Amino acid sequence: MRILINGLLPYDSGKTTITRSLLKILRDLGFDVGFSKPISGINGWYQYECIERSLEFGFLVGEDMLRLYEVCKEDLKVTCPVISIVFPPDFERIFWRTDTIKFHIPTMMRILHDHIVFEDSLSLLPKTLKEIVYQLIEVLKPLKSRDFNRMFERSIKVADECLRNIEHDVVLIESYSNVSSPTLESSHVDFVLTVAPAKVALMKGEEFRMALDVMQSKPWNVTTESILEILKPIKTFDVPPNDADKVAYDITSFIFREAPVG
């Protein structure tokens, strides 16, 4: 069984909290369970601790994948094969234009075992952040590229291949931001959970794919809100504050009544 967990909001929907609790509950119930975060990203300014952990691991890692790794020790390069790191620009150099703050600079990415640095980005970084990037370059020995978009398109194919090779009775697949599905392979699931603050909506995978077909677009270009405009959930769950385990148990009980495993 495969379950996709996506988020309603671009930030702070609570996807990883729900995924982490589902991993714990399923493991406690004796299921062979694994996870995947096929595509992820970190901000090197706001999530500096991820840079420190990346230097420890010897490859780029992100906050969400580390939270899941604490519960379920998997090969992070395979379960989380694509990760990008962005940084804010040197605002003095761009004449203090705050409208660019939402366009953080893609500076480095990992595609499975390979790291890539985008050289053109380095000149736009503040001095202190540039020094940090050079630390990463020294440790990670990245390849050089000038085309982030081409690398991203390539990365989706790699992520799909990794996802196809993950073998567990239950696999939880976490999307990023408010993207309906991070890759093509990750849209082929049995159930979809859309997470919002205080609420989770459950959809059947077959109906979710039909909704994606209506959109006539790649799933990573479709928001979860767009899906919910045309697809009614089969069940919704209320999420109490600071008790994701309870709702994870309720979700698990409902799903396995609908589609038992084994």
N, C-alpha and C positions, 0 to 999 in steps of 0.2 A: 504494500500500500504506500502511496505517495501523497503527501499533503503539502500544499503550497500555502505559505503564510505571507500575505502582503499587507500594506498599510494604507489607510485612507488619507492620511496627511503626509506632506512632504517630509516633515520632521516630527519626531516624538509621538508616533502613533502607539508604540509599545510592542512592535513586532518581536523584538529579541526577548523581551520579558516573557511573552506568551510562549515563544518557541522554547526558551530555556525551561519553563515550567512543564511544558508538554514532554520534553526530553526526560526530565526527572520522573514524572508520573509514569510514563511508558516503561522506563527502566525499572522502576519499583514494581510495576505489574508483571515484569518478566519478559517484556518484548525485546526482540533484537532490533534496536532502533539506532539510526544514524542521522546526520544532518548535512545540509549543504547550504552555503551562502555563495552562489555561483559568481555574483558580481557585487563588489562592495567598494566603498571609498572612505577615506579619512581626510580630515583637515589637519594639516601639520601644525597649525597655530593653536586651534582649540583642543586638539587631541594629541598633545605633545608626548604623552605617556606611551602612545602607540609607536612613536619613533624609537623611544627607548627600548620597548619590547621587541621591535623589529631588529634593532641592533643586537639584542640578546639572542633572538631566534636565528638570525642570519638571513632572514627574508622578510618581506613586508607582511605585516599582520595588522588587523583592525580591531577596534574595540568590541564590535558585535561578535566577531568570530572567536575572540578570546573568552567572552562570556559563555558562549556555547561550548567551547573547548574545556572549560572548567568542569562541565557536567559530563561530557562525552568525549573522551580522548580519541580523536581521529587524526588522520594525516591532513594537516591544515592546507598543505599545498594542493591537495586533490579536492578536499571538500570545499575549500574556498580558493578556487584557482585564479581568480582575477580580482585585483585590488589596485585602485589608483590613489595617489596622494596629491592633494592640492594645497596651495598656499595663497595667502593674500598678497597682492602686489605691493610694491613700494609706493605708497600714496603720494609721497612728495614728487616722485618722478612722473606721476600721471596727473600732477597739478591738483591733487586733493579731490579728485572726482569720485564722489561716493557712489555714483550710480554703477560703478564697476565692481562694487564689493560682492555682488551676487555672482560675479564671474571670476571665481577664484581660479588660479592658474594651475592647470594639470602639469605636474612637474615630473612625476615618476609613476610607473605602474609595474606590477608583476603579472605575468601571464604564465601560470603554472610554475615552472622552475626558472624562467627567464625574467630578468628585470630590464626595464627600458627607461632611459632618462630623456626628457624632451629638452634639448639644448637651448632652444630659443626662449624657454621659460626662465632660464637662470638669470638672464640679464634684467628681468623685471622684478626680481625678488629683493626684499630689503636685505641689508648686509648680514644681520644676525641670522636670518633664515637661510641665506645662501650658504653660510658656514655649516649649518645643520645638514643641508642637502649634500654638501661635499663630504661630510662624515658618512652619510648613507652611500654615496658613490664609492668611497674607499672600501667599505665593507661588502656592499652588494655587487660590485663590479658590473654595472648595468651596460647593456647595449645602448647605442645612440639612435635617436629618431627625431624627425621634425614633424611627424604626422600623427597626432593623437587619434584622430577619427579613424584612420586606417587601422591602427593598432587595436582600437576598440572593436571594430568589426571583426577583426581576426580573433580577438579574445572571446567573443560570444561563441564562436565555433569550438574553441578549446574548452570553454566552460560546459557546453553541451556534451562533448565527448567525455569529460570527467564525470558528469552527472549520470550518463548512461552506464558508467562502470562502477557506480556505488551500489553495493549489494547488501541490503538489510531487509528484513521483513517489513519494516516501517522506515520511511525516509522523510524527514521534515526539511522542506526547501524554503529558505527565507529570501524574499525579494529585497529590494532596496528602495528608499524614498517612498513615493506613492505609485510606483510602477506596478502594473497589473501582474506581469511575469517577466523575470529578468532575461530569459532566453526562450527559445522555441521548445526545447526539451522540458523545461520546467513548467510549461503550460499543460503538459500531458500528465495529469494527476487525477487521483480519485476524489479528492476534496480540496476546497480552497477556503481559507480563513482570512477574512479581511478585518484587520485590527484597527480600532480607533480608541481614543481615551474613553474608558468606562464601557466599551461595547465591542463585541466581536460578532461578525456575521459569517455564517457558514453556507457555502454553496457547493453543489455537486460539480465535479470536474468536467463532466460531459457538457453540462449547461454553461459552464464558464467558457469552454472552448467555442461553443456555439456563439456566445456573446462576442468573443474575440473575432470570430469570422464576420460578424455583422460590421465590426469596426473597419475591416479590410485594411489593417495596418499591423506592423510588427508589434508583438505584445509589449515590448519595452517602450513603445511610443504611445501606449494606451494607459490612462490612469485608472485606478480602482474606482474612482468616483464615476467615470464614464461607464464602467461595467455595471455598477449598482443602479445606474439610471435606467437600465433595460433588463436587469436580472434581479428577481426577488429572491432573497436568501431563503433557504429551507428551514433555517433556525437562527435565532440570535441569542446571545448570552450577555448578561450584565457582568461587568468586571468590578469587583469591590476594590477599594484602595488597599494597596500593600498585601494583596492576597491572590496573586495570579495562579497559585497552585490550585486553589479551589475551582476557579473557572476552567483550568486545564483538565482537572478531573471530570468536570461536567461535560466538557467538549469530548474528551476521550470516551466516556460512557455512551454518549449519544452516537458518535461516529461508529463505534464498534458494535452497536446495536444495528446500525444501518448496513454495515459491511464488515462482518467478522473476519478476522485474520486467522488462517490456520484451520 
